[in-house]
Amino acid sequence: MKNSSKHSAISRQLATEIIAGKFRLTGRLPSEAQFVKRFGVSRPRLRALKDLQDQGLIERRQGSGTYVRTETARGGHDAHSAIPQLA
């Protein structure tokens, strides 16, 4: 899989999981190291988190972790329209 298509697939997968409420209990996403292992990519290649942050689905707190934005968890954000699409 090409890097850009793998990047898009990771973004879509994580957005789908966020929208489905997978992280609702704590609101916290796994660490970057856990995502690197899960998706088999290097840390610099894990740009999907930056995409999701830019789309307003997550917020990254330095020293604390990555969390689902409150508006997304409550359905206040139109999260379905934020799922990355392949060009």
ChimeraX attribute file (.defattr): number of C-alpha atoms within 10 A of each C-alpha:
attribute: neighborCount
match mode: 1-to-1
recipient: residues
	/A:1	7
	/A:2	7
	/A:3	10
	/A:4	12
	/A:5	12
	/A:6	16
	/A:7	20
	/A:8	20
	/A:9	18
	/A:10	20
	/A:11	22
	/A:12	20
	/A:13	14
	/A:14	21
	/A:15	24
	/A:16	17
	/A:17	13
	/A:18	24
	/A:19	21
	/A:20	12
	/A:21	16
	/A:22	15
	/A:23	16
	/A:24	18
	/A:25	8
	/A:26	9
	/A:27	17
	/A:28	18
	/A:29	20
	/A:30	12
	/A:31	11
	/A:32	15
	/A:33	12
	/A:34	11
	/A:35	18
	/A:36	15
	/A:37	11
	/A:38	9
	/A:39	13
	/A:40	11
	/A:41	16
	/A:42	13
	/A:43	12
	/A:44	7
	/A:45	13
	/A:46	20
	/A:47	15
	/A:48	20
	/A:49	21
	/A:50	14
	/A:51	20
	/A:52	21
	/A:53	16
	/A:54	12
	/A:55	16
	/A:56	18
	/A:57	25
	/A:58	25
	/A:59	20
	/A:60	16
	/A:61	9
	/A:62	7
	/A:63	6
	/A:64	9
	/A:65	13
	/A:66	19
	/A:67	21
	/A:68	23
	/A:69	19
	/A:70	16
	/A:71	14
	/A:72	19
	/A:73	22
	/A:74	11
	/A:75	12
	/A:76	10
	/A:77	15
	/A:78	13
	/A:79	18
	/A:80	13
	/A:81	9
	/A:82	18
	/A:83	21
	/A:84	20
	/A:85	10
	/A:86	9
	/A:87	5
